[in-house]
Amino acid sequence: MNLILGTGPLGMSVMRELIAREEPVSMVSFGGKASVPQGVRIRRADLMDKEQAREIMKGSKTVFQCAQPPYHKWTERFIPFQDHIISGVIAAGARLIVAENLYMYGQVKGGMHENLPYSAVTKKGQVRAAMSRTLSKLYQDGTLQVTMGRGSDFFGPNVHHSSVGSRLFIPIAKGKACTVMGNPDKKHTFTFIDDFGKALVVLSRHEDAFGQVWHVPNPETVTTREFVEMAYRIGGFPAAIRTMGKGMLRLGGLFIPEARESIEMLYQFEEDFVVESTKFTKRFGMAATPLEDALEKTLHWASQHNNK
């Protein structure tokens, strides 16, 4: 049985890929509710509770970890959250496929690849580094069968809480001005949500994927300005781009904890942020969705979402 932890956009992307392969799927959320196709079982569990985590994973063979605590509570919650998941997976004798981001590398000059050291100095980057090191050590010790798929800031249908989520694409779909973080003329790799989900499923199907880190396939890297201008062009509107720096984030952080927590990660948008995924594409032959196609699908969703 495939068990997906989390019913957010990435968990849903994994679910769609498994359904396309005609495989049974169960999903876990804190509230126990989600809009899913017939035949997909939704189960409730609080993964901050070790016993609930162990109980929910009984009978699972493959566990996809696509869940996380609230962004502004990562520092105190994410490590125990993952520890409970690990405990449940080991007890079930299952395999673990973990979705990660790129925070652990810290600020990097040049392209990011899987062999980089974990040099993060931010709080959230150090949390990510510690979690990744734990997973790798458990694999090396023979305790846990695990593989890690890493993606950049993701976009696509049903993506809301991302630097390139619905708060960016719904204004574009209306032909209104949008706001981007940092310097829009720096290159930035973005991950299409459907590619991320498919890549995690691909990793789960290959023995030699385990015990390794993989950067999932991404469309071609362009500047944030080029990314947004392409979206406006597809939507049939002239581009209207505003920028958000530390000052605006600090102001927003007075009222929105997530904005306050984003300040330390702003470096990713102030310099080039280029992710290499050739290791994945060479081994598994999976290419990312072309950027224009991915943006077109995202805008189609944003237009429909806006009309609801």
Backbone as CSV, one residue per row, in Angstrom:
resi,resn,N_x,N_y,N_z,CA_x,CA_y,CA_z,C_x,C_y,C_z
1,MET,0.840,-1.202,0.000,0.000,0.000,0.000,0.873,1.249,0.000
2,ASN,0.497,2.214,-0.828,1.167,3.509,-0.851,0.476,4.446,0.127
3,LEU,1.242,5.033,1.023,0.712,5.980,1.987,1.376,7.333,1.768
4,ILE,0.571,8.365,1.549,1.091,9.713,1.333,0.803,10.546,2.568
5,LEU,1.844,11.091,3.170,1.687,11.977,4.320,1.559,13.400,3.815
6,GLY,0.401,13.986,4.004,0.157,15.349,3.536,-0.797,15.380,2.361
7,THR,-1.761,16.288,2.404,-2.737,16.438,1.321,-2.622,17.814,0.663
8,GLY,-1.429,18.416,0.777,-1.160,19.669,0.084,-0.880,19.411,-1.387
9,PRO,-0.430,20.423,-2.115,-0.239,20.272,-3.559,0.754,19.174,-3.948
10,LEU,1.809,18.988,-3.161,2.772,17.948,-3.519,2.201,16.558,-3.239
11,GLY,1.559,16.377,-2.099,0.923,15.103,-1.816,-0.113,14.746,-2.873
12,MET,-0.867,15.746,-3.312,-1.877,15.517,-4.351,-1.224,15.158,-5.686
13,SER,-0.079,15.740,-5.971,0.631,15.425,-7.204,1.122,13.980,-7.189
14,VAL,1.652,13.540,-6.050,2.057,12.144,-5.905,0.847,11.232,-6.076
15,MET,-0.259,11.609,-5.453,-1.487,10.816,-5.557,-1.924,10.665,-7.007
16,ARG,-1.913,11.753,-7.778,-2.344,11.673,-9.180,-1.448,10.737,-9.990
17,GLU,-0.156,10.772,-9.724,0.762,9.895,-10.443,0.505,8.430,-10.090
18,LEU,0.247,8.146,-8.829,-0.031,6.770,-8.429,-1.357,6.280,-9.008
19,ILE,-2.352,7.156,-9.027,-3.647,6.799,-9.619,-3.477,6.505,-11.105
20,ALA,-2.651,7.304,-11.781,-2.400,7.071,-13.211,-1.751,5.713,-13.437
21,ARG,-1.020,5.229,-12.436,-0.389,3.912,-12.522,-1.306,2.803,-11.986
22,GLU,-2.533,3.198,-11.641,-3.561,2.268,-11.148,-3.109,1.551,-9.879
23,GLU,-2.518,2.324,-8.963,-2.059,1.770,-7.699,-2.935,2.271,-6.551
24,PRO,-3.122,1.449,-5.514,-3.927,1.872,-4.362,-3.229,2.967,-3.570
25,VAL,-4.009,3.918,-3.082,-3.447,5.078,-2.395,-4.262,5.408,-1.150
26,SER,-3.566,5.666,-0.053,-4.151,6.282,1.128,-3.376,7.556,1.417
27,MET,-4.070,8.556,1.953,-3.432,9.822,2.287,-3.740,10.167,3.738
28,VAL,-2.820,10.877,4.356,-2.961,11.256,5.757,-2.952,12.772,5.878
29,SER,-3.915,13.296,6.628,-3.904,14.731,6.933,-4.286,14.926,8.393
30,PHE,-3.970,16.076,8.919,-4.272,16.379,10.322,-5.778,16.395,10.552
31,GLY,-6.530,16.934,9.581,-7.977,17.034,9.739,-8.744,15.831,9.234
32,GLY,-8.072,14.975,8.446,-8.741,13.790,7.925,-9.707,14.064,6.793
33,LYS,-9.566,15.232,6.154,-10.462,15.581,5.057,-9.662,16.148,3.886
34,ALA,-10.086,15.826,2.675,-9.482,16.382,1.468,-10.354,15.986,0.292
35,SER,-10.285,16.780,-0.766,-11.038,16.478,-1.985,-10.181,15.584,-2.864
36,VAL,-10.586,14.309,-2.982,-9.790,13.330,-3.724,-10.705,12.479,-4.599
37,PRO,-10.139,11.811,-5.608,-10.945,10.940,-6.457,-11.504,9.744,-5.674
38,GLN,-12.544,9.174,-6.208,-13.130,7.982,-5.598,-12.084,6.870,-5.539
39,GLY,-12.044,6.180,-4.418,-11.096,5.093,-4.244,-9.866,5.478,-3.443
40,VAL,-9.618,6.780,-3.287,-8.494,7.235,-2.473,-8.982,7.416,-1.036
41,ARG,-8.333,6.768,-0.115,-8.743,6.823,1.288,-8.017,7.960,2.007
42,ILE,-8.767,8.768,2.735,-8.187,9.845,3.548,-8.262,9.429,5.009
43,ARG,-7.133,9.492,5.676,-7.064,9.095,7.085,-6.550,10.258,7.925
44,ARG,-6.977,10.305,9.172,-6.604,11.401,10.056,-5.506,10.957,11.020
45,ALA,-4.490,11.806,11.188,-3.456,11.550,12.191,-2.707,12.837,12.484
46,ASP,-2.315,13.000,13.733,-1.431,14.089,14.151,-0.027,13.510,14.226
47,LEU,0.809,13.847,13.257,2.145,13.260,13.176,3.100,13.821,14.235
48,MET,2.643,14.823,14.978,3.432,15.265,16.128,3.239,14.318,17.315
49,ASP,2.311,13.380,17.183,2.066,12.358,18.187,2.712,11.058,17.702
50,LYS,3.721,10.588,18.424,4.504,9.433,17.969,3.645,8.185,17.808
51,GLU,2.719,7.964,18.721,1.894,6.760,18.646,0.926,6.816,17.471
52,GLN,0.360,7.997,17.208,-0.516,8.129,16.044,0.262,7.895,14.758
53,ALA,1.475,8.399,14.707,2.309,8.215,13.507,2.592,6.732,13.274
54,ARG,2.906,6.008,14.333,3.190,4.576,14.192,1.935,3.811,13.775
55,GLU,0.817,4.163,14.360,-0.430,3.449,14.073,-0.871,3.659,12.628
56,ILE,-0.743,4.897,12.139,-1.260,5.218,10.800,-0.449,4.535,9.710
57,MET,0.793,4.144,10.011,1.660,3.557,8.989,1.645,2.034,8.954
58,LYS,0.910,1.413,9.860,0.839,-0.046,9.866,0.297,-0.558,8.537
59,GLY,0.957,-1.557,7.973,0.508,-2.148,6.720,1.005,-1.451,5.472
60,SER,1.695,-0.321,5.638,2.202,0.419,4.475,3.497,-0.208,3.970
61,LYS,3.690,-0.147,2.675,4.926,-0.621,2.060,5.796,0.541,1.594
62,THR,5.142,1.605,1.113,5.858,2.787,0.620,5.207,4.026,1.205
63,VAL,5.999,4.844,1.863,5.492,6.065,2.501,6.139,7.272,1.838
64,PHE,5.307,8.182,1.362,5.776,9.424,0.749,5.596,10.545,1.767
65,GLN,6.695,11.146,2.182,6.646,12.203,3.191,6.548,13.572,2.514
66,CYS,5.320,14.089,2.427,5.054,15.383,1.784,4.389,16.346,2.755
67,ALA,4.509,16.077,4.048,3.864,16.907,5.069,4.909,17.725,5.818
68,GLN,4.442,18.764,6.496,5.346,19.582,7.293,4.549,20.370,8.324
69,PRO,5.198,20.790,9.398,4.534,21.669,10.362,4.348,23.063,9.749
70,PRO,3.589,23.933,10.411,3.486,25.310,9.921,4.866,25.945,9.747
71,TYR,5.021,26.735,8.688,6.331,27.271,8.317,6.994,28.030,9.460
72,HIS,6.207,28.778,10.226,6.794,29.598,11.288,7.097,28.775,12.549
73,LYS,6.825,27.443,12.503,7.120,26.585,13.650,8.109,25.469,13.307
74,TRP,8.788,25.632,12.168,9.760,24.628,11.746,10.827,24.379,12.808
75,THR,11.375,25.443,13.361,12.542,25.324,14.232,12.300,24.371,15.383
76,GLU,11.139,24.467,16.024,10.877,23.625,17.186,10.145,22.316,16.851
77,ARG,9.481,22.262,15.701,8.618,21.101,15.445,9.105,20.133,14.369
78,PHE,9.870,20.615,13.383,10.109,19.770,12.208,10.934,18.518,12.532
79,ILE,11.949,18.652,13.371,12.785,17.487,13.681,11.990,16.407,14.422
80,PRO,11.252,16.726,15.505,10.437,15.671,16.127,9.346,15.138,15.199
81,PHE,8.804,15.992,14.357,7.803,15.590,13.373,8.377,14.489,12.476
82,GLN,9.584,14.712,11.940,10.211,13.701,11.091,10.607,12.467,11.896
83,ASP,11.078,12.650,13.123,11.466,11.505,13.941,10.296,10.554,14.157
84,HIS,9.104,11.098,14.366,7.922,10.257,14.560,7.584,9.495,13.280
85,ILE,7.750,10.158,12.150,7.508,9.502,10.858,8.499,8.359,10.660
86,ILE,9.767,8.628,10.929,10.803,7.605,10.790,10.473,6.395,11.664
87,SER,10.088,6.653,12.899,9.752,5.576,13.831,8.622,4.711,13.275
88,GLY,7.601,5.372,12.723,6.469,4.643,12.162,6.846,3.825,10.945
89,VAL,7.678,4.398,10.089,8.111,3.698,8.867,8.947,2.470,9.228
90,ILE,9.868,2.621,10.170,10.709,1.493,10.582,9.847,0.385,11.193
91,ALA,8.896,0.770,12.051,8.024,-0.225,12.680,7.194,-0.975,11.649
92,ALA,6.796,-0.280,10.583,5.981,-0.902,9.538,6.814,-1.714,8.549
93,GLY,8.132,-1.557,8.602,9.000,-2.216,7.632,8.823,-1.646,6.237
94,ALA,8.496,-0.373,6.165,8.202,0.279,4.881,9.421,1.026,4.355
95,ARG,9.279,1.525,3.143,10.285,2.392,2.539,9.797,3.836,2.622
96,LEU,10.740,4.765,2.737,10.397,6.171,2.914,10.959,7.006,1.771
97,ILE,10.092,7.777,1.136,10.494,8.714,0.090,10.204,10.110,0.631
98,VAL,11.246,10.901,0.808,11.117,12.197,1.473,11.258,13.343,0.475
99,ALA,10.284,14.243,0.486,10.372,15.472,-0.306,11.111,16.523,0.515
100,GLU,12.144,17.101,-0.075,12.926,18.124,0.616,13.067,19.354,-0.278
101,ASN,13.496,20.459,0.348,13.850,21.636,-0.451,15.370,21.777,-0.473
102,LEU,15.866,22.969,-0.701,17.303,23.171,-0.914,17.933,24.059,0.154
103,TYR,17.235,24.254,1.252,17.716,25.168,2.281,19.045,24.743,2.889
104,MET,19.308,23.435,2.943,20.485,22.940,3.667,21.812,23.385,3.047
105,TYR,21.808,23.751,1.761,23.048,24.131,1.096,23.510,25.536,1.487
106,GLY,22.589,26.366,1.920,22.935,27.756,2.182,23.128,28.515,0.876
107,GLN,23.812,29.634,0.940,24.029,30.453,-0.253,25.124,29.828,-1.107
108,VAL,24.830,29.602,-2.373,25.733,28.884,-3.280,26.053,29.744,-4.489
109,LYS,27.307,29.799,-4.854,27.697,30.459,-6.099,27.814,29.386,-7.177
110,GLY,27.126,29.591,-8.296,27.119,28.568,-9.335,25.943,27.623,-9.146
111,GLY,25.914,26.577,-9.964,24.803,25.643,-9.916,24.821,24.772,-8.669
112,MET,23.617,24.431,-8.194,23.486,23.554,-7.035,23.377,22.105,-7.489
113,HIS,24.239,21.241,-6.946,24.187,19.823,-7.258,24.170,19.027,-5.956
114,GLU,23.944,17.727,-6.070,23.704,16.894,-4.899,24.922,16.684,-4.013
115,ASN,26.109,16.968,-4.494,27.317,16.720,-3.703,27.799,17.931,-2.911
116,LEU,27.033,18.981,-2.921,27.421,20.169,-2.168,27.395,19.910,-0.663
117,PRO,28.270,20.580,0.093,28.195,20.474,1.556,26.974,21.223,2.093
118,TYR,26.554,20.852,3.271,25.445,21.553,3.932,26.032,22.733,4.702
119,SER,25.927,23.917,4.092,26.595,25.100,4.639,25.618,26.169,5.117
120,ALA,24.384,25.789,5.359,23.366,26.769,5.743,23.704,27.426,7.076
121,VAL,23.442,28.728,7.142,23.599,29.460,8.400,22.243,29.949,8.918
122,THR,21.201,29.793,8.125,19.859,30.188,8.573,19.289,29.115,9.500
123,LYS,18.311,29.510,10.315,17.684,28.549,11.238,17.031,27.404,10.474
124,LYS,16.243,27.748,9.469,15.511,26.711,8.737,16.457,25.863,7.883
125,GLY,17.518,26.468,7.386,18.502,25.698,6.634,19.213,24.680,7.509
126,GLN,19.520,25.066,8.740,20.193,24.147,9.653,19.264,23.022,10.095
127,VAL,17.976,23.325,10.232,17.004,22.275,10.536,16.953,21.262,9.398
128,ARG,16.885,21.761,8.167,16.863,20.874,7.006,18.135,20.022,6.932
129,ALA,19.275,20.635,7.202,20.542,19.901,7.156,20.554,18.785,8.190
130,ALA,20.111,19.084,9.396,20.095,18.079,10.459,19.164,16.919,10.095
131,MET,18.009,17.243,9.527,17.056,16.202,9.145,17.621,15.310,8.047
132,SER,18.274,15.909,7.071,18.847,15.136,5.963,19.984,14.245,6.445
133,ARG,20.817,14.777,7.324,21.919,13.969,7.859,21.383,12.757,8.620
134,THR,20.299,12.955,9.364,19.691,11.846,10.103,19.220,10.755,9.153
135,LEU,18.548,11.155,8.089,18.053,10.173,7.119,19.200,9.390,6.485
136,SER,20.246,10.103,6.087,21.389,9.441,5.447,22.071,8.462,6.396
137,LYS,22.214,8.861,7.657,22.880,7.978,8.631,22.047,6.722,8.881
138,LEU,20.732,6.870,8.980,19.869,5.706,9.207,19.962,4.726,8.038
139,TYR,20.098,5.271,6.826,20.265,4.380,5.673,21.616,3.665,5.755
140,GLN,22.655,4.421,6.053,23.999,3.845,6.117,24.100,2.787,7.215
141,ASP,23.342,2.976,8.286,23.340,2.009,9.384,22.488,0.784,9.073
142,GLY,21.761,0.814,7.949,20.902,-0.302,7.589,19.578,-0.311,8.327
143,THR,19.221,0.831,8.938,18.003,0.907,9.748,16.786,1.319,8.939
144,LEU,17.003,2.114,7.885,15.884,2.701,7.148,16.170,2.710,5.656
145,GLN,15.214,2.252,4.865,15.296,2.373,3.416,14.684,3.719,3.035
146,VAL,15.517,4.654,2.606,15.036,6.017,2.359,15.734,6.623,1.152
147,THR,15.002,7.445,0.413,15.573,8.258,-0.648,14.983,9.656,-0.531
148,MET,15.748,10.662,-0.969,15.332,12.049,-0.826,15.270,12.736,-2.182
149,GLY,14.123,13.303,-2.506,13.948,14.085,-3.721,13.830,15.547,-3.368
150,ARG,14.685,16.374,-3.931,14.713,17.801,-3.589,14.230,18.661,-4.740
151,GLY,13.317,19.572,-4.427,12.807,20.505,-5.410,13.013,21.937,-4.964
152,SER,12.912,22.845,-5.914,13.017,24.270,-5.618,11.622,24.818,-5.316
153,ASP,11.490,26.135,-5.278,10.184,26.764,-5.073,9.236,26.240,-6.142
154,PHE,8.105,25.677,-5.723,7.271,25.060,-6.746,6.048,25.884,-7.092
155,PHE,5.568,25.637,-8.304,4.396,26.326,-8.838,3.534,25.311,-9.562
156,GLY,2.301,25.689,-9.822,1.413,24.803,-10.560,0.012,24.815,-9.979
157,PRO,-0.889,24.011,-10.524,-2.257,23.938,-10.017,-2.292,23.580,-8.536
158,ASN,-3.148,24.299,-7.805,-3.377,24.073,-6.367,-2.223,24.490,-5.468
159,VAL,-1.204,25.145,-6.025,-0.112,25.647,-5.189,-0.483,27.035,-4.689
160,HIS,-0.597,27.162,-3.380,-0.950,28.458,-2.794,0.226,29.072,-2.044
161,HIS,0.788,28.331,-1.085,1.792,28.891,-0.178,3.190,28.662,-0.732
162,SER,3.536,29.455,-1.711,4.840,29.403,-2.355,5.136,30.815,-2.852
163,SER,6.409,31.110,-3.044,6.757,32.430,-3.603,6.174,32.599,-4.998
164,VAL,5.875,31.477,-5.661,5.259,31.511,-6.987,3.950,30.700,-6.955
165,GLY,3.180,30.935,-5.915,1.899,30.266,-5.758,0.746,31.126,-6.251
166,SER,-0.417,30.905,-5.682,-1.630,31.573,-6.167,-1.578,33.087,-6.009
167,ARG,-0.822,33.574,-5.007,-0.749,35.031,-4.836,0.003,35.709,-5.977
168,LEU,0.767,34.918,-6.722,1.421,35.437,-7.922,0.538,35.227,-9.148
169,PHE,0.006,34.021,-9.302,-0.646,33.663,-10.563,-2.085,34.159,-10.694
170,ILE,-2.800,34.316,-9.607,-4.170,34.825,-9.743,-4.174,36.273,-10.253
171,PRO,-3.329,37.163,-9.735,-3.261,38.499,-10.346,-2.851,38.461,-11.816
172,ILE,-1.890,37.597,-12.158,-1.471,37.506,-13.562,-2.642,37.062,-14.430
173,ALA,-3.401,36.079,-13.952,-4.550,35.578,-14.718,-5.615,36.653,-14.917
174,LYS,-5.631,37.655,-14.028,-6.577,38.775,-14.156,-5.997,39.925,-14.972
175,GLY,-4.703,39.835,-15.304,-4.049,40.935,-15.998,-3.676,42.069,-15.074
176,LYS,-3.615,41.792,-13.771,-3.258,42.816,-12.795,-1.783,42.699,-12.412
177,ALA,-1.304,43.686,-11.672,0.098,43.674,-11.253,0.343,42.557,-10.252
178,CYS,1.519,41.953,-10.338,1.915,40.916,-9.387,3.150,41.374,-8.625
179,THR,3.433,40.687,-7.515,4.579,41.029,-6.684,5.511,39.833,-6.576
180,VAL,6.808,40.058,-6.809,7.811,39.001,-6.689,8.813,39.373,-5.607
181,MET,9.483,38.378,-5.064,10.450,38.604,-4.001,11.835,38.872,-4.573
182,GLY,12.580,39.722,-3.879,13.980,39.932,-4.211,14.219,40.650,-5.518
183,ASN,15.311,40.281,-6.188,15.737,40.917,-7.436,15.197,40.110,-8.621
184,PRO,14.256,40.643,-9.381,13.645,39.868,-10.470,14.586,39.593,-11.638
185,ASP,15.742,40.234,-11.648,16.665,40.038,-12.764,17.751,39.010,-12.460
186,LYS,17.609,38.305,-11.364,18.489,37.184,-11.045,17.827,35.884,-11.508
187,LYS,18.644,34.930,-11.926,18.100,33.644,-12.365,17.569,32.854,-11.164
188,HIS,16.480,32.141,-11.400,15.911,31.334,-10.322,15.251,30.099,-10.919
189,THR,15.663,28.938,-10.429,15.041,27.685,-10.864,13.749,27.464,-10.090
190,PHE,12.668,27.184,-10.819,11.391,26.856,-10.199,11.003,25.435,-10.592
191,THR,10.314,24.737,-9.693,9.909,23.347,-9.907,8.411,23.268,-10.165
192,PHE,8.015,22.618,-11.252,6.599,22.418,-11.553,6.072,21.287,-10.673
193,ILE,4.979,21.531,-9.992,4.488,20.609,-8.973,4.230,19.204,-9.523
194,ASP,3.725,19.112,-10.755,3.452,17.791,-11.327,4.739,17.011,-11.571
195,ASP,5.814,17.703,-11.927,7.115,17.046,-12.113,7.654,16.534,-10.776
196,PHE,7.462,17.312,-9.719,7.953,16.935,-8.392,7.265,15.642,-7.938
197,GLY,5.942,15.612,-8.047,5.210,14.417,-7.621,5.591,13.190,-8.418
198,LYS,5.676,13.341,-9.737,6.052,12.209,-10.584,7.453,11.717,-10.243
199,ALA,8.375,12.648,-9.998,9.756,12.274,-9.693,9.835,11.457,-8.407
200,LEU,9.049,11.811,-7.398,9.064,11.054,-6.145,8.580,9.619,-6.365
201,VAL,7.570,9.467,-7.207,7.083,8.121,-7.511,8.146,7.341,-8.284
202,VAL,8.806,7.977,-9.232,9.890,7.319,-9.978,10.975,6.839,-9.015
203,LEU,11.370,7.676,-8.076,12.396,7.276,-7.107,11.962,6.055,-6.314
204,SER,10.692,6.004,-5.966,10.201,4.900,-5.138,10.266,3.555,-5.849
205,ARG,10.413,3.563,-7.166,10.353,2.340,-7.955,11.725,1.787,-8.326
206,HIS,12.792,2.418,-7.878,14.138,1.980,-8.272,15.008,1.712,-7.052
207,GLU,15.523,0.493,-6.979,16.354,0.096,-5.838,17.558,1.014,-5.665
208,ASP,18.182,1.393,-6.774,19.416,2.177,-6.665,19.164,3.646,-6.337
209,ALA,17.884,4.039,-6.231,17.583,5.419,-5.833,17.748,5.613,-4.334
210,PHE,17.646,4.514,-3.583,17.649,4.629,-2.123,19.059,4.871,-1.591
211,GLY,19.082,5.599,-0.488,20.354,5.975,0.108,21.009,7.163,-0.565
212,GLN,20.284,7.795,-1.493,20.847,8.921,-2.235,19.925,10.142,-2.197
213,VAL,20.520,11.274,-2.556,19.795,12.524,-2.740,19.654,12.774,-4.235
214,TRP,18.464,13.239,-4.643,18.200,13.518,-6.061,17.505,14.864,-6.205
215,HIS,18.033,15.701,-7.081,17.328,16.925,-7.448,16.340,16.583,-8.548
216,VAL,15.067,16.847,-8.294,14.039,16.461,-9.262,14.154,17.343,-10.509
217,PRO,13.663,16.864,-11.663,13.790,17.647,-12.905,13.063,18.987,-12.826
218,ASN,13.684,19.998,-13.393,13.106,21.345,-13.427,13.115,21.883,-14.855
219,PRO,12.161,22.772,-15.173,12.229,23.435,-16.477,13.488,24.292,-16.575
220,GLU,13.732,24.821,-17.754,14.911,25.658,-17.949,14.896,26.842,-16.979
221,THR,16.071,27.187,-16.470,16.177,28.290,-15.518,16.241,29.619,-16.250
222,VAL,15.373,30.529,-15.841,15.355,31.887,-16.396,15.334,32.865,-15.222
223,THR,15.389,34.144,-15.496,15.243,35.104,-14.408,13.783,35.119,-13.956
224,THR,13.577,35.588,-12.742,12.198,35.696,-12.247,11.385,36.619,-13.142
225,ARG,12.005,37.674,-13.647,11.294,38.589,-14.549,10.866,37.855,-15.821
226,GLU,11.773,37.070,-16.401,11.434,36.321,-17.618,10.330,35.302,-17.344
227,PHE,10.388,34.665,-16.189,9.365,33.700,-15.777,7.993,34.366,-15.732
228,VAL,7.931,35.519,-15.087,6.654,36.224,-14.930,6.186,36.818,-16.256
229,GLU,7.116,37.385,-17.028,6.738,37.952,-18.331,6.172,36.892,-19.261
230,MET,6.744,35.677,-19.210,6.217,34.587,-20.019,4.782,34.252,-19.597
231,ALA,4.533,34.270,-18.294,3.182,33.987,-17.801,2.195,35.047,-18.282
232,TYR,2.569,36.307,-18.198,1.686,37.382,-18.690,1.423,37.210,-20.185
233,ARG,2.473,36.887,-20.926,2.306,36.724,-22.374,1.334,35.598,-22.697
234,ILE,1.469,34.485,-21.987,0.551,33.362,-22.191,-0.883,33.778,-21.858
235,GLY,-1.022,34.586,-20.811,-2.352,35.052,-20.414,-2.913,36.143,-21.309
236,GLY,-2.064,36.696,-22.172,-2.517,37.738,-23.094,-2.543,39.124,-22.493
237,PHE,-1.687,39.362,-21.497,-1.657,40.665,-20.822,-0.242,41.236,-20.816
238,PRO,-0.107,42.560,-20.753,1.224,43.157,-20.573,1.716,42.903,-19.148
239,ALA,3.010,42.728,-18.996,3.569,42.447,-17.673,3.519,43.678,-16.786
240,ALA,3.210,43.454,-15.522,3.212,44.521,-14.515,3.772,43.923,-13.231
241,ILE,5.060,44.177,-12.994,5.774,43.489,-11.919,6.196,44.462,-10.831
242,ARG,5.845,44.124,-9.605,6.322,44.861,-8.434,7.271,43.958,-7.656
243,THR,8.140,44.547,-6.856,9.100,43.741,-6.090,8.887,43.922,-4.592
244,MET,9.278,42.871,-3.862,9.173,42.890,-2.407,10.531,42.554,-1.812
245,GLY,11.048,43.438,-0.986,12.330,43.218,-0.335,12.177,42.992,1.153
246,LYS,13.283,43.102,1.876,13.265,42.830,3.317,12.359,43.790,4.071
247,GLY,12.340,45.058,3.640,11.525,46.046,4.342,10.060,45.681,4.339
248,MET,9.550,45.297,3.174,8.134,44.933,3.083,7.859,43.633,3.834
249,LEU,8.811,42.687,3.787,8.628,41.436,4.522,8.610,41.685,6.026
250,ARG,9.472,42.583,6.480,9.474,42.908,7.913,8.149,43.533,8.321
251,LEU,7.626,44.413,7.479,6.338,45.036,7.766,5.239,43.978,7.799
252,GLY,5.243,43.116,6.803,4.247,42.053,6.777,4.399,41.099,7.940
253,GLY,5.649,40.907,8.384,5.920,39.990,9.475,5.354,40.440,10.805
254,LEU,4.995,41.714,10.921,4.345,42.188,12.137,2.982,41.534,12.316
255,PHE,2.379,41.119,11.210,1.027,40.557,11.242,0.966,39.111,10.749
256,ILE,1.941,38.719,9.898,1.905,37.389,9.286,3.193,36.652,9.635
257,PRO,3.117,35.639,10.499,4.340,34.927,10.912,5.126,34.352,9.738
258,GLU,4.431,33.858,8.699,5.119,33.268,7.551,5.993,34.293,6.846
259,ALA,5.515,35.552,6.757,6.309,36.605,6.121,7.567,36.884,6.932
260,ARG,7.416,36.921,8.237,8.578,37.146,9.109,9.609,36.032,8.934
261,GLU,9.143,34.799,8.813,10.042,33.661,8.671,10.706,33.598,7.301
262,SER,10.174,34.325,6.332,10.738,34.312,4.983,11.960,35.211,4.849
263,ILE,12.158,36.119,5.800,13.217,37.118,5.665,14.591,36.465,5.561
264,GLU,14.866,35.478,6.414,16.203,34.869,6.403,16.469,34.076,5.123
265,MET,15.404,33.734,4.392,15.579,32.961,3.164,15.582,33.842,1.916
266,LEU,15.503,35.148,2.088,15.395,36.042,0.943,16.635,36.017,0.054
267,TYR,17.773,35.569,0.619,19.003,35.512,-0.184,18.805,34.683,-1.452
268,GLN,17.884,33.734,-1.406,17.655,32.879,-2.569,17.128,33.667,-3.775
269,PHE,16.548,34.828,-3.497,15.965,35.648,-4.560,16.774,36.922,-4.829
270,GLU,17.865,37.095,-4.091,18.699,38.289,-4.283,19.930,37.996,-5.118
271,GLU,20.227,36.703,-5.314,21.337,36.269,-6.158,20.823,35.150,-7.063
272,ASP,21.630,34.772,-8.071,21.224,33.657,-8.923,21.032,32.398,-8.076
273,PHE,19.986,31.644,-8.405,19.628,30.437,-7.656,19.320,29.354,-8.687
274,VAL,20.372,28.642,-9.089,20.281,27.715,-10.222,20.475,26.284,-9.728
275,VAL,19.499,25.436,-10.007,19.524,24.053,-9.533,19.823,23.107,-10.696
276,GLU,20.780,22.217,-10.501,21.119,21.216,-11.514,20.399,19.903,-11.186
277,SER,19.815,19.272,-12.196,19.121,18.005,-11.975,19.527,16.961,-13.015
278,THR,20.739,17.102,-13.542,21.193,16.169,-14.578,21.368,14.755,-14.045
279,LYS,21.703,14.618,-12.765,21.854,13.283,-12.177,20.561,12.490,-12.328
280,PHE,19.437,13.123,-12.020,18.133,12.468,-12.103,17.774,12.154,-13.554
281,THR,17.896,13.132,-14.413,17.456,12.934,-15.798,18.314,11.883,-16.513
282,LYS,19.605,11.846,-16.212,20.471,10.842,-16.842,20.131,9.437,-16.360
283,ARG,19.848,9.301,-15.067,19.575,7.958,-14.526,18.177,7.457,-14.910
284,PHE,17.166,8.322,-14.845,15.790,7.854,-14.995,15.129,8.274,-16.308
285,GLY,15.800,9.132,-17.071,15.264,9.517,-18.374,14.013,10.368,-18.314
286,MET,13.752,10.967,-17.182,12.569,11.828,-17.034,12.973,13.285,-17.208
287,ALA,12.336,13.960,-18.141,12.584,15.389,-18.344,11.454,16.193,-17.714
288,ALA,11.759,17.410,-17.346,10.738,18.291,-16.779,9.763,18.747,-17.858
289,THR,8.582,19.121,-17.430,7.615,19.749,-18.329,8.210,21.054,-18.833
290,PRO,8.186,21.326,-20.152,8.700,22.611,-20.649,8.031,23.781,-19.925
291,LEU,8.809,24.821,-19.670,8.329,25.932,-18.854,7.042,26.539,-19.398
292,GLU,6.968,26.755,-20.699,5.766,27.374,-21.258,4.535,26.509,-21.018
293,ASP,4.673,25.203,-21.179,3.546,24.296,-20.937,3.132,24.308,-19.466
294,ALA,4.130,24.313,-18.584,3.835,24.324,-17.150,3.125,25.619,-16.748
295,LEU,3.579,26.732,-17.292,2.933,28.011,-16.991,1.506,28.059,-17.541
296,GLU,1.315,27.490,-18.720,-0.024,27.476,-19.307,-0.993,26.692,-18.425
297,LYS,-0.570,25.550,-17.918,-1.415,24.752,-17.028,-1.701,25.499,-15.726
298,THR,-0.692,26.186,-15.228,-0.863,26.937,-13.984,-1.840,28.085,-14.164
299,LEU,-1.723,28.798,-15.256,-2.629,29.925,-15.515,-4.055,29.457,-15.757
300,HIS,-4.207,28.319,-16.414,-5.549,27.761,-16.622,-6.206,27.491,-15.275
301,TRP,-5.445,26.886,-14.353,-5.966,26.643,-13.002,-6.273,27.952,-12.284
302,ALA,-5.342,28.908,-12.361,-5.540,30.174,-11.670,-6.797,30.897,-12.176
303,SER,-7.064,30.817,-13.475,-8.265,31.446,-14.032,-9.521,30.787,-13.480
304,GLN,-9.522,29.466,-13.428,-10.685,28.743,-12.897,-10.851,28.991,-11.402
305,HIS,-9.730,28.993,-10.685,-9.780,29.205,-9.239,-10.339,30.595,-8.916
306,ASN,-9.952,31.561,-9.743,-10.389,32.941,-9.554,-11.886,33.089,-9.780
307,ASN,-12.459,32.226,-10.630,-13.873,32.343,-10.966,-14.783,31.614,-10.004
308,LYS,-14.200,30.886,-9.048,-15.038,30.122,-8.119,-15.651,31.038,-7.069
